[in-house]
Amino acid sequence: MNVFLEIKNIKKHFGEGESRVEVLKGIDIEIEKGEFCVLLGPSGSGKSTLLNIIGGIDAADEGYISINGEKTADMNEKALTLYRRKHLGYIFQMYNLIPNLNIKENIEVGAYLSDNPLDVDDLLKTLGLYEHRHKLPNQLSGGQQQRTAIGRAIVKNPDILLCDEPTGALDYNTSKEILQLIEDVNKKYGNTIIMVTHNDAIKQMADRVVKLRDGMIRKNYLNETKLTAEELDW
């Protein structure tokens, strides 16, 4: 196995004294480049906290994250900011688009953060947004706004795409469209994808499935037979 992302003995707590809660209790995962990994688990299992630590948004109490041999724990604030800009793209449940910029401009915001951005017009066509590029976010549907948010994340050409419940606010059909798009992005651009979700069905389209409960890994396995996003049903 050619390990690209190494997550080693990650521990994290919140609060002190009687209110202290151990959120992550020693997480170990190894992920290959281009792998699609789904983090599953009930609310409070630690999945979003783990995603934030991978993303350099939060710091672990113990352990380390290593991407291509670079450890985030060894980085100062400036280096960590560069690491996030260089390696990571983020997709959240809320779109967080800039309301007074049109769709193309919202995606270009991501391109400015990269040394090696994708072609914006080509990406707009891949996203099915080219004909909407001059519209403002409030003129688009929820699914189209989420497509724009995905475009802003992937135009940077990041090594890793971190997705926190990207279909959580969408209906069934739109969710399937967004999952299809993320699947297409993974195939076309080869980004490593880590997705947090409550939706158990999504695990069927992943390469790797990691199930968390009470801050510990309960299962970590590779899918022998993957389904496409189109084939998913829930």
LUMVO-256728 format. One record per atom (N, C-alpha, C): atom name; x negated, y negated, z. Coordinates in nm, 4 decimals, m for minus. Each point is the difference from the previous one (the first is absolute). Layout:
# residues N
atom x y z
CA X Y Z
...
# end
This chain:
# residues 234
atom x y z
N m0.0850 0.1206 0.0000
CA 0.0850 m0.1206 0.0000
C m0.0878 m0.1246 0.0000
N 0.0310 m0.0925 m0.0891
CA m0.0725 m0.1261 m0.0076
C 0.0764 m0.1061 0.0798
N m0.0407 m0.0199 0.1260
CA 0.0757 m0.0878 0.0904
C m0.0230 m0.1460 m0.0380
N 0.1096 m0.0705 m0.0248
CA m0.0051 m0.1419 m0.0341
C 0.0373 m0.0847 0.1218
N 0.1082 0.0403 0.0658
CA 0.0470 m0.0691 0.1198
C m0.0073 0.0971 0.1171
N m0.0800 m0.0362 0.0995
CA m0.0140 0.0834 0.1195
C 0.0600 m0.0732 0.1190
N 0.0934 0.0655 0.0668
CA 0.0652 m0.0535 0.1196
C m0.0425 0.0921 0.1136
N m0.0813 m0.0506 0.0919
CA m0.0657 0.0875 0.0970
C 0.0318 m0.0391 0.1441
N 0.0670 0.0898 0.0713
CA 0.0264 m0.0117 0.1446
C 0.0586 m0.1363 0.0387
N 0.0984 m0.0454 m0.0776
CA 0.0605 m0.1316 0.0254
C 0.0922 0.0065 0.1210
N m0.0310 m0.0869 0.0988
CA 0.0845 m0.0115 0.1193
C 0.0421 m0.1459 0.0166
N 0.1227 m0.0186 0.0465
CA 0.0516 m0.1372 0.0164
C 0.1070 m0.0012 0.1091
N m0.0081 m0.1003 0.0866
CA 0.1043 m0.0166 0.1012
C 0.0507 m0.1448 m0.0024
N 0.1192 m0.0186 0.0536
CA 0.0558 m0.1337 0.0201
C 0.0423 m0.0133 0.1456
N m0.0143 m0.1209 0.0548
CA 0.0400 m0.0241 0.1392
C m0.1040 0.0486 0.0978
N 0.0168 m0.0393 0.1263
CA m0.0932 0.0415 0.1054
C 0.0780 0.0451 0.1231
N m0.0696 0.0680 0.0907
CA 0.0627 0.0428 0.1252
C 0.1154 0.0951 m0.0248
N 0.1104 m0.0252 0.0687
CA 0.1165 0.0885 m0.0118
C 0.0649 m0.0066 m0.1375
N m0.0209 m0.1114 m0.0725
CA 0.0619 m0.0151 m0.1327
C m0.0911 0.0488 m0.1129
N m0.1164 0.0573 0.0355
CA m0.0946 0.0484 m0.1016
C 0.0598 0.1174 m0.0770
N m0.0065 m0.0099 m0.1334
CA 0.0510 0.1077 m0.0864
C m0.1114 0.0413 m0.0958
N m0.0309 0.1293 m0.0016
CA m0.0985 0.0533 m0.0952
C 0.0726 0.0264 m0.1316
N m0.0273 m0.0837 m0.0998
CA 0.0734 0.0076 m0.1262
C m0.0640 0.1007 m0.0961
N m0.1331 0.0009 m0.0048
CA m0.0740 0.0973 m0.0822
C m0.0999 0.0714 0.0904
N m0.0033 0.1333 m0.0108
CA m0.0748 0.0805 0.0981
C m0.1098 0.0838 m0.0646
N m0.0701 m0.0592 m0.0950
CA m0.1104 0.0729 m0.0631
C 0.0386 0.0550 m0.1358
N 0.0117 m0.0891 m0.0987
CA 0.0462 0.0370 m0.1346
C m0.1192 0.0259 m0.0914
N m0.0005 0.1163 m0.0638
CA m0.1039 0.0382 m0.0965
C 0.0652 0.0362 m0.1334
N m0.0322 m0.0752 m0.1055
CA 0.0497 0.0311 m0.1353
C m0.1121 m0.0303 m0.0989
N m0.0144 0.0845 m0.1009
CA m0.0921 m0.0255 m0.1107
C 0.0800 m0.0020 m0.1296
N m0.0186 m0.1065 m0.0792
CA 0.0787 m0.0195 m0.1219
C m0.0935 m0.0201 m0.1183
N 0.0294 0.0666 m0.1091
CA m0.0807 m0.0133 m0.1218
C 0.0433 m0.1217 m0.0808
N m0.0898 m0.0469 m0.0856
CA 0.0311 m0.1133 m0.0875
C 0.1144 0.0379 m0.0936
N 0.0979 m0.0897 m0.0141
CA 0.1134 0.0236 m0.0890
C 0.1114 0.0834 0.0601
N m0.0181 0.0433 0.1248
CA 0.1016 0.0835 0.0649
C 0.1207 m0.0848 0.0411
N 0.1171 0.0603 m0.0048
CA 0.1237 m0.0627 0.0455
C 0.0354 0.0672 0.1326
N m0.0133 m0.0752 0.1094
CA 0.0225 0.0538 0.1347
C 0.1229 m0.0652 0.0620
N 0.0904 0.0828 0.0526
CA 0.1192 m0.0498 0.0688
C m0.0152 0.0258 0.1499
N 0.0212 m0.1060 0.0805
CA 0.0017 0.0113 0.1458
C 0.1454 0.0042 0.0458
N 0.0394 0.1108 0.0594
CA 0.1377 0.0197 0.0452
C 0.0048 0.0061 0.1524
N 0.1159 m0.0332 0.0544
CA 0.0170 0.0138 0.1441
C 0.1124 m0.0886 0.0491
N 0.0556 0.0343 0.1155
CA 0.1082 m0.0819 0.0555
C m0.0506 m0.1369 0.0426
N 0.0926 m0.0897 0.0262
CA m0.0354 m0.1329 0.0484
C m0.0795 0.0147 0.1298
N m0.1112 m0.0742 0.0106
CA m0.0826 0.0092 0.1201
C m0.1067 0.1073 m0.0061
N m0.0130 0.0672 m0.1142
CA m0.0990 0.1085 m0.0114
C m0.1409 m0.0530 m0.0256
N m0.0116 m0.1298 m0.0395
CA m0.1313 m0.0610 m0.0193
C m0.0392 m0.0205 m0.1450
N 0.0924 0.0285 m0.0950
CA m0.0380 m0.0070 m0.1416
C m0.0341 m0.1414 m0.0461
N 0.0823 m0.0979 0.0368
CA m0.0277 m0.1381 m0.0440
C m0.1244 m0.0560 0.0681
N m0.0228 0.0384 0.1264
CA m0.1218 m0.0421 0.0705
C m0.1230 0.0553 m0.0712
N 0.0078 0.1273 m0.0409
CA m0.1115 0.0609 m0.0728
C m0.0231 m0.0719 m0.1327
N 0.1078 m0.0321 m0.0700
CA m0.0122 m0.0716 m0.1277
C m0.0673 m0.1353 0.0206
N 0.0376 m0.0695 0.1084
CA m0.0587 m0.1318 0.0290
C m0.1491 0.0102 0.0338
N m0.0388 0.1095 0.0639
CA m0.1426 0.0195 0.0324
C m0.0780 0.0303 m0.1269
N 0.0558 0.0839 m0.0874
CA m0.0645 0.0275 m0.1291
C m0.0157 m0.1304 m0.0781
N 0.1011 m0.0857 0.0099
CA 0.0000 m0.1257 m0.0736
C m0.0825 m0.1111 0.0625
N m0.0607 0.0269 0.1149
CA m0.0823 m0.1020 0.0647
C 0.0818 m0.1114 0.0628
N 0.1331 0.0212 0.0116
CA 0.0870 m0.1001 0.0636
C m0.0078 0.0143 0.1514
N m0.0184 0.1228 0.0450
CA m0.0102 0.0311 0.1420
C m0.1306 0.0752 0.0238
N m0.0506 m0.0034 0.1224
CA m0.1248 0.0701 0.0327
C 0.0301 0.1198 0.0890
N m0.0723 0.1090 m0.0213
CA 0.0158 0.1194 0.0830
C m0.0766 m0.0176 0.1311
N 0.0431 0.0711 0.1047
CA m0.0754 0.0026 0.1260
C m0.1238 0.0886 m0.0146
N 0.0183 0.1107 m0.0706
CA m0.1103 0.0944 m0.0238
C 0.0097 0.0514 m0.1422
N m0.1102 0.0599 m0.0475
CA m0.0002 0.0592 m0.1329
C m0.0333 m0.1020 m0.1078
N 0.0054 0.0446 m0.1241
CA m0.0336 m0.0907 m0.1101
C 0.0741 0.0363 m0.1284
N 0.0097 m0.1008 m0.0876
CA 0.0498 0.0166 m0.1368
C m0.1185 m0.0228 m0.0929
N m0.0193 0.0894 m0.0955
CA m0.1101 m0.0147 m0.0943
C 0.0525 0.0155 m0.1422
N m0.0296 m0.1001 m0.0849
CA 0.0358 0.0072 m0.1417
C m0.1299 0.0031 m0.0802
N m0.0190 0.1100 m0.0692
CA m0.1233 0.0157 m0.0794
C m0.1245 m0.0230 0.0848
N 0.0065 0.0443 0.1249
CA m0.1158 m0.0128 0.0887
C m0.0097 m0.1306 0.0760
N 0.0904 m0.0969 m0.0288
CA m0.0003 m0.1282 0.0729
C 0.0952 0.0087 0.1186
N m0.0519 m0.0223 0.1207
CA 0.0823 0.0077 0.1211
C 0.0540 m0.1390 0.0368
N 0.1312 m0.0073 0.0195
CA 0.0601 m0.1298 0.0349
C m0.0468 m0.0485 0.1366
N m0.0281 0.0927 0.0919
CA m0.0407 m0.0393 0.1359
C m0.1341 m0.0733 0.0004
N m0.0811 0.0209 m0.1033
CA m0.1312 m0.0645 m0.0071
C 0.0067 m0.1410 m0.0600
N 0.1196 m0.0416 m0.0445
CA 0.0123 m0.1266 m0.0728
C 0.0369 m0.1146 0.0932
N m0.0588 m0.1173 m0.0238
CA 0.0470 m0.1194 0.0700
C 0.1267 m0.0513 m0.0702
N 0.0573 m0.1082 0.0519
CA 0.1287 m0.0482 m0.0528
C m0.0081 m0.0369 m0.1473
N m0.1097 m0.0624 m0.0386
CA m0.0171 m0.0402 m0.1403
C m0.0101 0.1229 m0.0906
N m0.0791 0.0992 0.0438
CA m0.0162 0.1226 m0.0794
C 0.1314 0.0767 m0.0084
N 0.0773 m0.0027 0.1099
CA 0.1291 0.0699 0.0025
C 0.0988 m0.0656 m0.0964
N m0.0024 m0.1335 m0.0069
CA 0.0851 m0.0725 m0.0947
C m0.0363 0.0376 m0.1438
N m0.1294 0.0064 m0.0277
CA m0.0461 0.0393 m0.1343
C 0.0385 0.1442 m0.0314
N m0.0085 0.0861 0.0999
CA 0.0383 0.1408 m0.0142
C 0.1474 0.0108 m0.0401
N 0.0849 m0.0772 0.0705
CA 0.1436 0.0033 m0.0312
C 0.0245 m0.0510 m0.1416
N m0.0694 m0.1079 m0.0364
CA 0.0181 m0.0571 m0.1350
C m0.0485 0.0950 m0.1082
N m0.1122 0.0662 0.0273
CA m0.0655 0.0822 m0.1012
C 0.0678 0.1361 m0.0165
N 0.0391 0.0614 0.1112
CA 0.0419 0.1406 m0.0037
C 0.1504 0.0234 0.0072
N 0.0752 m0.0960 0.0570
CA 0.1365 0.0325 0.0421
C 0.1083 m0.0825 m0.0686
N 0.1120 0.0679 m0.0285
CA 0.1225 m0.0665 m0.0423
C 0.1111 0.0419 0.0952
N 0.0888 m0.0925 0.0334
CA 0.1047 0.0276 0.0989
C 0.1389 m0.0146 m0.0636
N 0.0869 0.0976 0.0273
CA 0.1412 m0.0108 m0.0396
C 0.0837 0.0253 0.1251
N 0.0842 m0.0977 0.0345
CA 0.0812 0.0100 0.1209
C 0.1478 0.0194 m0.0358
N 0.0796 0.0279 0.1031
CA 0.1442 0.0142 m0.0209
C 0.0599 m0.1342 m0.0431
N m0.0477 m0.1091 0.0622
CA 0.0439 m0.1327 m0.0401
C m0.0953 m0.0503 m0.1085
N 0.0537 m0.0672 m0.0998
CA m0.0786 m0.0308 m0.1198
C m0.1026 m0.1112 0.0223
N 0.0331 m0.0954 0.0901
CA m0.0928 m0.1098 0.0330
C m0.0512 m0.0749 m0.1229
N 0.0894 m0.0237 m0.0966
CA m0.0388 m0.0762 m0.1185
C 0.0027 m0.1499 0.0311
N m0.0756 m0.0769 m0.0774
CA m0.0021 m0.1457 0.0191
C 0.1159 m0.0581 m0.0807
N 0.1011 m0.0579 0.0673
CA 0.1268 m0.0327 m0.0666
C m0.0090 m0.1042 m0.1116
N m0.0971 m0.0928 0.0086
CA m0.0071 m0.1054 m0.1018
C m0.0992 0.0320 m0.1121
N m0.0526 0.1235 m0.0021
CA m0.0824 0.0462 m0.1123
C 0.0794 0.0999 m0.0825
N m0.0171 m0.0038 m0.1329
CA 0.0708 0.0982 m0.0817
C m0.0666 0.1371 0.0129
N 0.0590 0.0989 m0.0661
CA m0.0442 0.1384 0.0167
C m0.1455 0.0185 m0.0431
N m0.0351 m0.0561 m0.1144
CA m0.1383 0.0119 m0.0467
C m0.0965 m0.0666 0.0982
N 0.0365 m0.1167 0.0501
CA m0.0871 m0.0726 0.0936
C m0.0154 0.0759 0.1318
N 0.1083 0.0642 0.0466
CA m0.0090 0.0800 0.1225
C m0.1008 0.1129 m0.0157
N m0.0018 0.0620 m0.1181
CA m0.0952 0.1086 m0.0249
C m0.1415 m0.0553 m0.0153
N m0.0120 m0.1166 m0.0623
CA m0.1328 m0.0616 m0.0180
C m0.0661 m0.0334 0.1334
N 0.0803 m0.0251 0.1030
CA m0.0557 m0.0254 0.1334
C m0.0906 0.1162 0.0414
N 0.0437 0.1229 m0.0285
CA m0.0823 0.1174 0.0307
C m0.1246 0.0059 m0.0867
N 0.0148 m0.0382 m0.1268
CA m0.1141 0.0061 m0.0934
C m0.1134 m0.0916 0.0447
N 0.0338 m0.1148 0.0593
CA m0.1026 m0.0955 0.0430
C m0.0887 0.0570 0.1112
N 0.0494 0.1033 0.0700
CA m0.0750 0.0580 0.1115
C m0.1002 0.1059 m0.0451
N m0.0008 0.0297 m0.1295
CA m0.0781 0.1140 m0.0484
C m0.1131 m0.0425 m0.0935
N m0.1095 0.0756 0.0057
CA m0.1101 m0.0190 m0.0952
C 0.0285 0.0714 m0.1315
N 0.0907 0.0967 0.0048
CA 0.0251 0.0842 m0.1171
C 0.1503 0.0250 m0.0173
N 0.0813 m0.1094 m0.0175
CA 0.1455 0.0186 m0.0047
C 0.0461 0.0664 m0.1299
N 0.1187 0.0594 0.0074
CA 0.0629 0.0551 m0.1198
C 0.0552 m0.1153 m0.0842
N 0.0264 0.0272 m0.1258
CA 0.0617 m0.0995 m0.0872
C 0.1452 m0.0230 0.0430
N 0.0339 m0.1249 0.0319
CA 0.1316 m0.0300 0.0584
C 0.1133 0.0300 m0.0975
N m0.0142 m0.0393 m0.1262
CA 0.1076 0.0248 m0.0972
C 0.0210 0.1500 m0.0231
N m0.1092 0.0749 m0.0068
CA 0.0100 0.1452 m0.0164
C 0.0714 0.0620 0.1196
N m0.0343 m0.0480 0.1192
CA 0.0625 0.0506 0.1219
C 0.1486 m0.0355 0.0044
N 0.0344 m0.1218 m0.0392
CA 0.1416 m0.0405 m0.0047
C 0.0808 0.0944 m0.0892
N m0.0598 0.0427 m0.1100
CA 0.0683 0.0940 m0.0903
C 0.0146 0.1375 0.0654
N m0.1049 0.0465 0.0674
CA 0.0056 0.1276 0.0726
C 0.1097 m0.0035 0.1060
N 0.0159 m0.1149 0.0650
CA 0.0984 m0.0158 0.1078
C 0.1417 m0.0229 m0.0517
N 0.0132 m0.0196 m0.1316
CA 0.1316 m0.0310 m0.0562
C 0.0469 m0.1394 0.0348
N m0.0953 m0.0917 0.0206
CA 0.0334 m0.1362 0.0443
C m0.0392 m0.1070 m0.1014
N m0.0530 0.0411 m0.1151
CA m0.0560 m0.0992 m0.0920
C 0.1041 m0.1045 m0.0422
N 0.1226 0.0469 m0.0296
CA 0.1034 m0.0946 m0.0452
C 0.0523 m0.0874 0.1141
N m0.0349 0.0366 0.1260
CA 0.0442 m0.0783 0.1170
C m0.1127 m0.0863 0.0568
N m0.1128 m0.0069 m0.0692
CA m0.1210 m0.0581 0.0597
C 0.0134 m0.1471 0.0387
N 0.0923 m0.0733 m0.0662
CA 0.0145 m0.1430 0.0304
C 0.1121 m0.0282 0.1008
N 0.0637 0.1059 0.0518
CA 0.1076 m0.0180 0.0985
C m0.0586 m0.0117 0.1410
N 0.0785 m0.0626 0.0884
CA m0.0369 m0.0070 0.1410
C 0.0500 0.1259 0.0713
N m0.0610 0.0350 0.1150
CA 0.0412 0.1220 0.0705
C 0.1496 0.0083 0.0286
N 0.0637 m0.1127 0.0362
CA 0.1432 0.0070 0.0348
C 0.0906 0.0227 m0.1208
N m0.0592 0.0038 m0.1185
CA 0.0779 0.0298 m0.1211
C m0.0087 0.1487 m0.0369
N m0.0689 0.0778 0.0815
CA m0.0185 0.1422 m0.0274
C 0.0723 0.0866 0.1021
N 0.0241 0.1259 m0.0363
CA 0.0589 0.0975 0.0924
C m0.1061 0.0419 0.1023
N 0.0448 0.0704 0.1057
CA m0.0935 0.0496 0.1011
C m0.1049 0.0912 m0.0603
N 0.0416 0.0880 m0.0903
CA m0.0942 0.0912 m0.0636
C m0.1038 m0.0730 m0.0837
N 0.0434 m0.1044 m0.0709
CA m0.0933 m0.0782 m0.0820
C m0.0971 m0.0791 0.0889
N 0.0500 m0.0476 0.1141
CA m0.0886 m0.0705 0.0930
C m0.1040 0.0959 0.0577
N 0.0417 0.1244 0.0290
CA m0.0963 0.0976 0.0519
C m0.1017 0.0374 m0.1084
N 0.0431 0.0053 m0.1258
CA m0.0933 0.0231 m0.1109
C m0.1045 m0.1123 m0.0061
N 0.0462 m0.1228 0.0218
CA m0.0923 m0.1145 0.0009
C m0.1007 0.0125 0.1140
N 0.0491 0.0416 0.1176
CA m0.0891 0.0186 0.1154
C m0.1029 0.1095 m0.0282
N 0.0433 0.1057 m0.0687
CA m0.0928 0.1071 m0.0383
C m0.1033 m0.0545 m0.0992
N 0.0474 m0.0813 m0.0947
CA m0.0907 m0.0614 m0.0974
C m0.1052 m0.0859 0.0667
N 0.0421 m0.0795 0.0988
CA m0.0948 m0.0863 0.0723
C m0.1066 0.0840 0.0712
N 0.0406 0.1167 0.0513
CA m0.0941 0.0873 0.0717
C m0.0963 0.0693 m0.0955
N 0.0503 0.0471 m0.1140
CA m0.0864 0.0830 m0.0858
C m0.0781 m0.0810 m0.1035
N 0.0372 m0.1272 m0.0229
CA m0.0745 m0.0808 m0.0973
C m0.1451 m0.0197 0.0462
N m0.0223 0.0101 0.1303
CA m0.1355 m0.0093 0.0544
C m0.0850 0.1195 m0.0431
N 0.0660 0.1058 m0.0493
CA m0.0686 0.1255 m0.0331
C m0.0645 0.0595 0.1253
N 0.0786 0.0131 0.1097
CA m0.0582 0.0445 0.1268
C m0.0304 0.1497 m0.0021
N m0.0969 0.0393 0.0812
CA m0.0301 0.1424 0.0142
C 0.1155 0.0725 0.0693
N 0.0591 m0.0681 0.0977
CA 0.1044 0.0628 0.0818
C 0.1233 m0.0894 0.0026
N 0.1153 0.0615 m0.0227
CA 0.1288 m0.0685 0.0059
C 0.0717 0.0485 0.1256
N 0.0243 m0.0917 0.0939
CA 0.0672 0.0338 0.1251
C 0.1467 m0.0412 m0.0098
N 0.0890 0.0958 0.0154
CA 0.1439 m0.0242 m0.0195
C 0.0737 0.0294 0.1295
N 0.0594 m0.1024 0.0605
CA 0.0737 0.0168 0.1256
C 0.1495 m0.0061 m0.0279
N 0.0635 0.1176 m0.0067
CA 0.1442 0.0110 m0.0279
C 0.0407 m0.0831 m0.1220
N m0.0637 0.0195 m0.1156
CA 0.0269 m0.0877 m0.1144
C 0.1410 0.0123 m0.0573
N 0.0705 0.1081 0.0350
CA 0.1382 0.0163 m0.0500
C 0.1023 m0.0164 0.1125
N m0.0471 m0.0418 0.1173
CA 0.0874 m0.0052 0.1178
C 0.1215 m0.0904 m0.0144
N m0.0134 m0.1081 m0.0791
CA 0.1101 m0.0967 m0.0126
C 0.0790 0.0178 m0.1302
N m0.0259 0.1101 m0.0721
CA 0.0578 0.0169 m0.1338
C 0.1003 0.1146 m0.0041
N 0.0949 m0.0096 m0.0946
CA 0.0968 0.1087 m0.0170
C m0.0662 0.1200 m0.0681
N 0.0752 0.1100 m0.0092
CA m0.0547 0.1270 m0.0499
C m0.0624 m0.0127 m0.1383
N 0.0755 m0.0542 m0.0965
CA m0.0497 m0.0065 m0.1375
C m0.1212 m0.0919 m0.0128
N 0.0050 m0.1141 0.0688
CA m0.1133 m0.0932 m0.0050
C m0.1219 0.0599 0.0698
N 0.0238 0.0715 0.1101
CA m0.1100 0.0680 0.0697
C m0.0710 0.0963 m0.0935
N 0.0790 0.0765 m0.0763
CA m0.0596 0.0968 m0.0926
C m0.0808 m0.0715 m0.1086
N 0.0490 m0.1141 m0.0471
CA m0.0734 m0.0791 m0.1006
C m0.1347 m0.0472 0.0563
N 0.0019 m0.0472 0.1245
CA m0.1230 m0.0499 0.0624
C m0.0989 0.1141 0.0225
N 0.0499 0.1158 0.0423
CA m0.0874 0.1161 0.0193
C m0.0600 0.0454 m0.1330
N 0.0818 m0.0057 m0.1053
CA m0.0490 0.0342 m0.1337
C m0.1125 m0.0957 m0.0409
N 0.0185 m0.1273 0.0322
CA m0.1004 m0.1007 m0.0336
C m0.1298 0.0249 0.0762
N 0.0110 0.0300 0.1295
CA m0.1196 0.0282 0.0801
C m0.0709 0.1252 m0.0529
N 0.0779 0.0987 m0.0397
CA m0.0551 0.1216 m0.0613
C m0.0748 m0.0337 m0.1299
N 0.0604 m0.0846 m0.0832
CA m0.0629 m0.0407 m0.1266
C m0.1304 m0.0762 0.0249
N 0.0029 m0.0878 0.0995
CA m0.1186 m0.0799 0.0366
C m0.1140 0.0932 0.0432
N 0.0338 0.0989 0.0817
CA m0.0985 0.0972 0.0482
C m0.0650 0.0738 m0.1174
N 0.0812 0.0389 m0.0981
CA m0.0524 0.0727 m0.1167
C m0.0797 m0.0922 m0.0932
N 0.0526 m0.1203 m0.0239
CA m0.0607 m0.0894 m0.0995
C m0.1291 m0.0639 0.0510
N 0.0005 m0.0444 0.1261
CA m0.1137 m0.0774 0.0511
C m0.0875 0.0789 0.0982
N 0.0484 0.1161 0.0477
CA m0.0815 0.0858 0.0866
C m0.0196 m0.0508 0.1411
N 0.0886 m0.0920 0.0460
CA m0.0113 m0.0484 0.1378
C 0.0325 0.1128 0.0979
N m0.0692 0.0019 0.1112
CA 0.0375 0.0870 0.1114
C 0.1201 m0.0652 0.0682
N 0.1048 0.0789 0.0264
CA 0.1223 m0.0573 0.0566
C 0.0298 0.0641 0.1351
N 0.0239 m0.0848 0.0998
CA 0.0429 0.0477 0.1312
C 0.1343 m0.0655 0.0296
N 0.1025 0.0828 0.0147
CA 0.1360 m0.0518 0.0167
C 0.0610 0.0489 0.1312
N 0.0440 m0.0962 0.0810
CA 0.0772 0.0301 0.1205
C 0.1478 0.0020 m0.0379
N 0.0708 0.1050 0.0409
CA 0.1432 0.0061 m0.0306
C 0.0735 0.0833 0.1044
N 0.1278 m0.0335 0.0198
CA 0.0896 0.0844 0.0808
C 0.0674 0.1048 m0.0876
N m0.0065 m0.0204 m0.1326
CA 0.0752 0.0839 m0.0936
C m0.0749 0.1304 m0.0264
N 0.0506 0.1082 0.0571
CA m0.0672 0.1303 m0.0077
C m0.0134 0.0505 m0.1434
N 0.0933 m0.0382 m0.0875
CA m0.0023 0.0505 m0.1382
C m0.1238 m0.0478 m0.0761
N m0.0517 m0.1183 0.0358
CA m0.1120 m0.0595 m0.0745
C m0.1255 0.0855 0.0103
N m0.0108 0.0798 0.1079
CA m0.1198 0.0842 0.0169
C m0.0203 0.0946 m0.1183
N 0.1085 0.0317 m0.0716
CA m0.0084 0.0974 m0.1090
C m0.0764 m0.0538 m0.1215
N m0.0167 m0.1327 m0.0094
CA m0.0734 m0.0571 m0.1136
C m0.1449 m0.0341 0.0362
N m0.0389 0.0274 0.1253
CA m0.1340 m0.0340 0.0468
C m0.0987 0.1136 m0.0250
N m0.1288 m0.0364 m0.0103
CA m0.1057 0.1018 m0.0004
C m0.0212 0.0533 0.1410
N m0.0071 m0.0932 0.0945
CA m0.0259 0.0365 0.1407
C 0.1133 m0.0501 0.0880
N 0.0425 0.0820 0.0941
CA 0.1053 m0.0369 0.0946
C m0.0576 0.0083 0.1410
N 0.0104 m0.1107 0.0743
CA m0.0458 m0.0028 0.1393
C 0.1202 m0.0346 0.0874
N 0.0354 0.0931 0.0903
CA 0.1138 m0.0219 0.0901
C m0.0522 m0.0364 0.1384
N 0.0457 m0.1160 0.0486
CA m0.0394 m0.0478 0.1324
C 0.1164 0.0122 0.0980
N m0.0331 0.0296 0.1240
CA 0.0993 m0.0077 0.1081
C m0.0739 m0.0307 0.1290
N 0.0505 m0.0982 0.0736
CA m0.0611 m0.0401 0.1274
C m0.1486 m0.0306 m0.0139
N m0.0367 m0.0656 m0.1113
CA m0.1370 m0.0452 m0.0167
C m0.1002 0.1077 m0.0361
N 0.0513 0.1175 m0.0383
CA m0.0879 0.1106 m0.0376
C 0.0437 0.0595 m0.1334
N m0.0958 0.0592 m0.0714
CA 0.0331 0.0672 m0.1261
C 0.0574 0.1379 0.0309
N 0.1195 0.0240 m0.0486
CA 0.0633 0.1313 0.0178
C m0.0216 0.0886 m0.1218
N m0.0047 m0.0618 m0.1188
CA m0.0268 0.0736 m0.1236
C m0.0839 m0.0876 m0.0920
N m0.0887 0.0626 m0.0755
CA m0.0814 m0.0699 m0.1012
C m0.0282 0.1028 m0.1092
N 0.0696 m0.0145 m0.1129
CA m0.0135 0.1027 m0.1036
C 0.0108 m0.0611 m0.1393
N m0.0495 0.0753 m0.0988
CA 0.0116 m0.0388 m0.1399
C 0.1204 0.0696 m0.0616
N 0.0746 m0.0724 m0.0816
CA 0.1132 0.0581 m0.0719
C m0.0501 0.0912 m0.1109
N 0.0457 0.1226 m0.0008
CA m0.0393 0.0915 m0.1081
C 0.0765 m0.0324 m0.1274
N 0.1262 m0.0358 0.0138
CA 0.0810 m0.0380 m0.1168
C 0.0681 m0.1333 0.0288
N m0.0431 m0.1020 m0.0723
CA 0.0570 m0.1339 0.0167
C 0.1233 m0.0170 m0.0882
N 0.0932 m0.0806 0.0488
CA 0.1110 m0.0457 m0.0837
C m0.0331 m0.1393 m0.0519
N 0.0606 m0.0354 m0.1132
CA m0.0117 m0.1386 m0.0461
C 0.1020 m0.0838 0.0775
N m0.0181 m0.1308 m0.0023
CA 0.0954 m0.0893 0.0667
C 0.1407 0.0216 m0.0554
N 0.0079 0.0240 m0.1295
CA 0.1290 0.0202 m0.0664
C 0.0717 0.1231 0.0540
N m0.0769 0.1018 0.0391
CA 0.0597 0.1256 0.0472
C 0.0443 m0.0048 0.1471
N m0.0419 m0.1034 0.0734
CA 0.0350 m0.0082 0.1416
C 0.1496 m0.0201 0.0182
N 0.0505 0.0533 0.1104
CA 0.1414 m0.0192 0.0325
C 0.0132 m0.0035 0.1523
N 0.0828 m0.0911 0.0486
CA 0.0265 m0.0037 0.1456
C 0.1385 m0.0519 0.0270
# end
